[in-house]
Amino acid sequence: MKRDLFSKNIDKILSLAKSQTFTPMQLTLFCNELKEKGYIARSMNHSRFIERMSQLLQKKIDIEFDEKFITLYTYDKDVSEGQMLLSYKKDSFYSMSSALNIMGLSDFRSDFIFISKELSKKNIASKYVKLEQMAIDEAFAKPYRRTHSIGTYNNKHIIMLTPKNTDTYAVEINDKGIRHSSVERALVEMIVNVQYFKNAEHIIETFKPIKKKLDIDNVYKIVDRFDFIYPYYQNVGFYLEQIGFTKEQLNKFKERVEDLKFYTEKQKDQYQYDEYWQIYF
């Protein structure tokens, strides 16, 4: 019995398919790619292609964004669901508390899945913006802005974030091939996005038990790499002292304290003031 092109080239098709996870749109593009390579007949329509590919499917998961379901497909039995979720956005990685969860360092906020994809370099704001105290006070008197890119998967909330471009500095890959923020980067991310963690105290209490996992020099380098407009050196220094580091250990951060006063979070009913770090908390 004469075999069609799809059957003849099944090994080549699977070899290509195993290197990626697909959305329905990506499967359509994959169909066109295979036609260009001559691996399937040009007359094969998309529906027939999907039908044939479904027979080879190893796993699929459904995620929901804005009341729309998106299905992700894989043809590699060794790909985990964690890897599949990252495939929704190219070059994305687990960040903040989700990175800590993946590293087995904490179960804080485990009902949320934080995934980050950095902005392109062209979207980086100028670092030469002159910051004044009035602008900081006004900004921290306003409500937080939260991402509108929110989905659900497996009874968990997916939060898609777009941090500044750092060339994915301090993003690691674990032994399962999953990309995630380092423990130091996760700390900085959580401080900057405190609105997702109730308050500063929750972040401090999360990191106290894993203090020994934090390398102060690495934290400093990460803050430096983000090149924040706001004075986050003094903010991060304050957090690190609350986590358990001494002022002497945090001299690097103290040297970067500006004349400006900063805040750990927005719109608190009452603030206390730390004169050493010039932080309202």
N, C-alpha and C positions, 0 to 999 in steps of 0.2 A: 504494500500500500504506500502510495506516494505521500511523503510528509510535507506539510506546508513550511514556509520559512520560519514561522514562530517556533515550531517543533524542532526544526533543524538547528536553530540558533539558540535553543533554550539555555545552554550553558553560558553563552556570551551575554544573554539578556540578564540572567541571574547574577552574573559577575558584576555587571553595571548596577543592577538594582540593589545589591547588598551594600554598596558604598554610600547609600543615602536613604533618608526617610522621606516619604512623599505626602504632600497634601493632594486632594483631588486635582487641583490645577497643575501641580507638578507632575502628576501621572499623565496628564494630557500632553505636557511638554516632553515627557519621557517617550511617549508614543511617537511623537513627531521626530524625536532624536533617533529612535530605532528605525524609522522609515528612511531617514537620511543615510543611515549607516547600511541600509539594505538588509537589516536583521528581521524585519517583518514586511509583509506586503503593503504597498502604498494604498491598496484598496481596502485594507482592514480599517473599519470604522472604530471610533473611540469606545463605543459600548461593547463591541466584541473584544477589544483589547482589554478593557477593564474586567470583563468576564474571564478571559484567559489568565490574567494576572491574579485574580482572586483565588484561583486554584493553587497558586504558589505562595499565597500570603502566609506569613508566620505570626503576625500580630498586628492589631490595630487598636487605637484608642480614640475616644471622642472627647474634645474639649469644647466649651461653650464660651463665646465672646459676643456680648451684646445680643443675647437671645438667638444667636446663630451657632449651629453646631459645625465644628471643623473636625474632620477625621484625618488622623495620621496613620500611614501604613508603613510597615517594614517587611522586608523579605529576608531578613537576617535574624535567625532565632537567638543569636547572642546579644542583640541590641536590647537594652533595658528600657523600661518606660521612662526612667529619668532622662536617658539620652534622647528618646523620642520627643519629649516635651521641649527640649532645647532646639530641636530641629525646626520648630515652628518659626523661629527667627534666627537667621544665619548669624553665626559668631556670638550667640548669646551664652549666658552662663548663670548659674545659681548664685545669688548674692545675699547679703545681709544675714538674717537669721536662718534662711534656707541653706546657706553655705555651712553654717555651724551645725545644722541638723544633719547634713550629708556627711560631715566629718565626725559625727557622733559626739560632738562637744556639748550639745544642748538640745532640749526638745522645746525650747521657747518658741512660741508662734508657729508651731508645727502644723496648724490648720491653714497656714498661708504658704504659698509657693512664690517666692520672689525671684524673678528672672530679669536680668539686665542685658541690654544691648547698647553699647556706647554710641553716642552721637558721632557723626563723621567729623573730621578735623575742621572742615569749613564752618561748622556750627559752633566752634569754640568762641566764647565771648572774649573780648579784649581784656587783658589783665591790667591795663593801664587806667581802668575806671577809678576815679577818685571817690573814695567812700567817706561819708560824713556821718557823725553821730545821729543827726536827725533822721537821716535815711534809714539807718539801722533800727532806731526806735519805732519809726513808722512801719517798717516792714514787719517787725515782730509784734506789732499791735494788731495786725491783720490776720484773718484765718489762713490756715494752711492751704496750699494747693496740692491736690492729689491727682495721680494719673487717672485718666478715663479708660485706660486699657486694662480692663479687669475681666477675668474669665473664671470659670469653674472647671474643676476636674477631680473626680473621685472624692466628692464632698469637701474639696479644699478650694480656697480662693486663689486664683493665679493673678499676681500683680506684675505687669510688665513695666519696667523702668528704663529710662534713657539717660544714664549719667554722662558727664563730660568725658571726652575722649582722653584716654591715657595710654593708648595702644595696649589695652587690657593688662595694664601693669598689676602685678600681684594676683593674677588669675591663674589658678593651678588646674591640673588634670589629674584626677585620682586613678587608681588601678582599674577602675571600671570604664574609664574613658569619659568621665563626666567632668565638665568644666565648672569651676566654682571659685569664688573669691577666697583668698587666704584668710586666716583668722584675723590678721591685722587689718586687711582691707574691709572685712565684714564689720569690724568695729567702727571704722571711719564712715562707712556707708550708713550704718545704723544711727550714728550721731547726727549725720547730715539729714537723715530722713526719720527723725524721732517721731514724727506724726503717725507712723505705722506701728509704734511700739508703746502707745499709751502715754508714757512720760520718760524722762531721763532716768529716774530711779529704776525702772524695769531693765534698762540697758545696763546700768551699773551692776545690778544684782545678777544679771545674766553672765557678765564677764568676771565677776569676783572669783567664782570657782575655777575658772580656766586662766587665771592671771599668768601662770607659768608658761602658758602657750604663746603669750604676747611678747614680741621683741620690740622694745621701744624704738630702736633705730629704724626698724621696718615701718612702724607706724608713722614716724616722722617723714620718711621717704615717700610714703603714700600720700600724706597730706600735701607734701611739696609737689608731687606729680599731678595732683588734682588742680593745683594752682587756683584755689578758691578766691573769689572776690571778697567774701566775708572773712573776718579774722579767726579762722578755725584753729590755728595753732593754740591759742589760749583756751578755746573751748575743749579741744582734745586733751590738752594738758590738765584741765580741770577734771575731766572724766577719768583720766588715768590715775590721778591722785585719789579720787574717790574709789577707784577699783582696788587700790592698795599700793601703788608706787609712791616713793618718797619725793619730796620737792627736789632733793639733790639728784635723783635719777632723772628728773624731768627738766634739767637746766636748759636743754636744747629748746624746749617749748617755751620756757620762761623768757629766753632771749628774744623770742619772736612776738612777745606780747606788745601790742600797740597801745597808743593813747586811747583808742576807742574802747568802749565798753560793749560787751556782747551778751548773748543770751543762750541758755541751753535749750529753751523751747518757747513757743509763742503763747500769748494770751493766758498766762497763769493769773489766778485771782490775786495772789501775793507772791512777790519775789524776795528772796534773800540775796545778799551781795557778797561775793568773795573778792576782797580787795587785791589779793595776791595775783589772781588770774583775771581780775577785772571782768567778772562774769556774774550776771544775774541768773539765779537758778531757783 
